[in-house]
């Protein structure tokens, strides 16, 4: 356990940030998982409907610095591509 006042404060801040980051990452993963599940089940319309919400969650995670900006861009790009490909498969 920390003994100095500043170390106690740092521990408090660290625990708080850890909880916020964990919640944010969990929400992010859930949104991505929902889209991937919809695509896997062949439901391109649902995946397309879920995409804006997932993009929003990704942007919020980047804004809170839970994930790096480039990682957020990569997630958005890959999800968009998967949804677009699923839509093309459905129409074909």
C-alpha positions as CSV (number, residue, x, y, z in Angstrom):
1,X,0.0,0.0,0.0
2,X,1.2,3.5,-0.7
3,X,2.4,5.6,2.2
4,X,2.8,9.0,0.7
5,X,-0.2,11.3,0.2
6,X,0.6,11.7,-3.5
7,X,0.9,7.9,-4.0
8,X,-2.5,7.4,-2.3
9,X,-4.0,9.9,-4.7
10,X,-2.3,8.3,-7.7
11,X,-3.7,4.9,-6.7
12,X,-7.2,6.4,-6.4
13,X,-6.9,8.0,-9.8
14,X,-5.5,4.8,-11.3
15,X,-8.3,2.7,-10.0
16,X,-10.9,5.2,-11.3
17,X,-9.3,5.4,-14.8
18,X,-9.1,1.6,-14.9
19,X,-12.8,1.3,-14.2
20,X,-13.7,3.9,-16.8
21,X,-11.4,2.2,-19.4
22,X,-12.8,-1.2,-18.6
23,X,-16.4,-0.1,-19.1
24,X,-15.5,1.7,-22.3
25,X,-13.6,-1.2,-23.8
26,X,-16.4,-3.6,-22.8
27,X,-19.0,-1.5,-24.5
28,X,-16.8,-1.2,-27.6
29,X,-16.3,-5.0,-27.8
30,X,-20.0,-5.6,-27.3
31,X,-20.9,-3.3,-30.2
32,X,-18.3,-4.9,-32.5
33,X,-19.5,-8.3,-31.5
34,X,-23.1,-7.5,-32.3
35,X,-22.2,-6.4,-35.8
36,X,-20.0,-9.4,-36.5
37,X,-22.8,-11.7,-35.2
38,X,-25.3,-10.1,-37.5
39,X,-23.0,-10.5,-40.4
40,X,-22.3,-14.1,-39.6
41,X,-26.0,-14.8,-39.4
42,X,-26.4,-13.2,-42.9
43,X,-28.4,-10.2,-41.6
44,X,-26.8,-7.3,-43.4
45,X,-29.7,-4.9,-42.7
46,X,-29.3,-5.3,-38.9
47,X,-25.5,-5.0,-39.3
48,X,-26.0,-1.8,-41.3
49,X,-28.4,-0.5,-38.6
50,X,-25.9,-1.2,-35.8
51,X,-23.0,0.4,-37.6
52,X,-23.7,4.1,-36.7
53,X,-23.9,3.2,-33.0
54,X,-20.7,1.2,-33.2
55,X,-19.0,4.1,-34.9
56,X,-20.2,6.4,-32.1
57,X,-18.8,4.1,-29.4
58,X,-15.5,3.9,-31.2
59,X,-15.3,7.7,-31.5
60,X,-16.1,8.0,-27.8
61,X,-13.5,5.5,-26.8
62,X,-10.9,7.4,-28.9
63,X,-12.0,10.7,-27.3
64,X,-11.6,9.2,-23.8
65,X,-8.2,7.9,-24.9
66,X,-9.2,4.3,-24.1
67,X,-7.9,3.2,-27.4
68,X,-5.5,5.0,-29.7
69,X,-6.8,7.1,-32.6
70,X,-5.4,4.9,-35.3
71,X,-6.8,1.8,-33.7
72,X,-10.2,3.5,-33.7
73,X,-9.8,4.3,-37.4
74,X,-8.8,0.8,-38.2
75,X,-11.9,-0.6,-36.3
76,X,-14.2,1.7,-38.2
77,X,-12.6,0.9,-41.6
78,X,-12.8,-2.8,-41.1
79,X,-16.4,-2.8,-39.8
80,X,-17.5,-0.6,-42.6
81,X,-15.9,-2.9,-45.1
82,X,-17.5,-6.0,-43.6
83,X,-20.9,-4.5,-43.5
84,X,-20.6,-3.3,-47.1
85,X,-19.4,-6.8,-48.2
86,X,-22.3,-8.4,-46.4
87,X,-24.7,-6.1,-48.1
88,X,-23.3,-7.0,-51.5
89,X,-23.5,-10.7,-50.7
90,X,-27.2,-10.3,-49.7
91,X,-28.1,-8.5,-52.9
92,X,-26.3,-10.9,-55.2
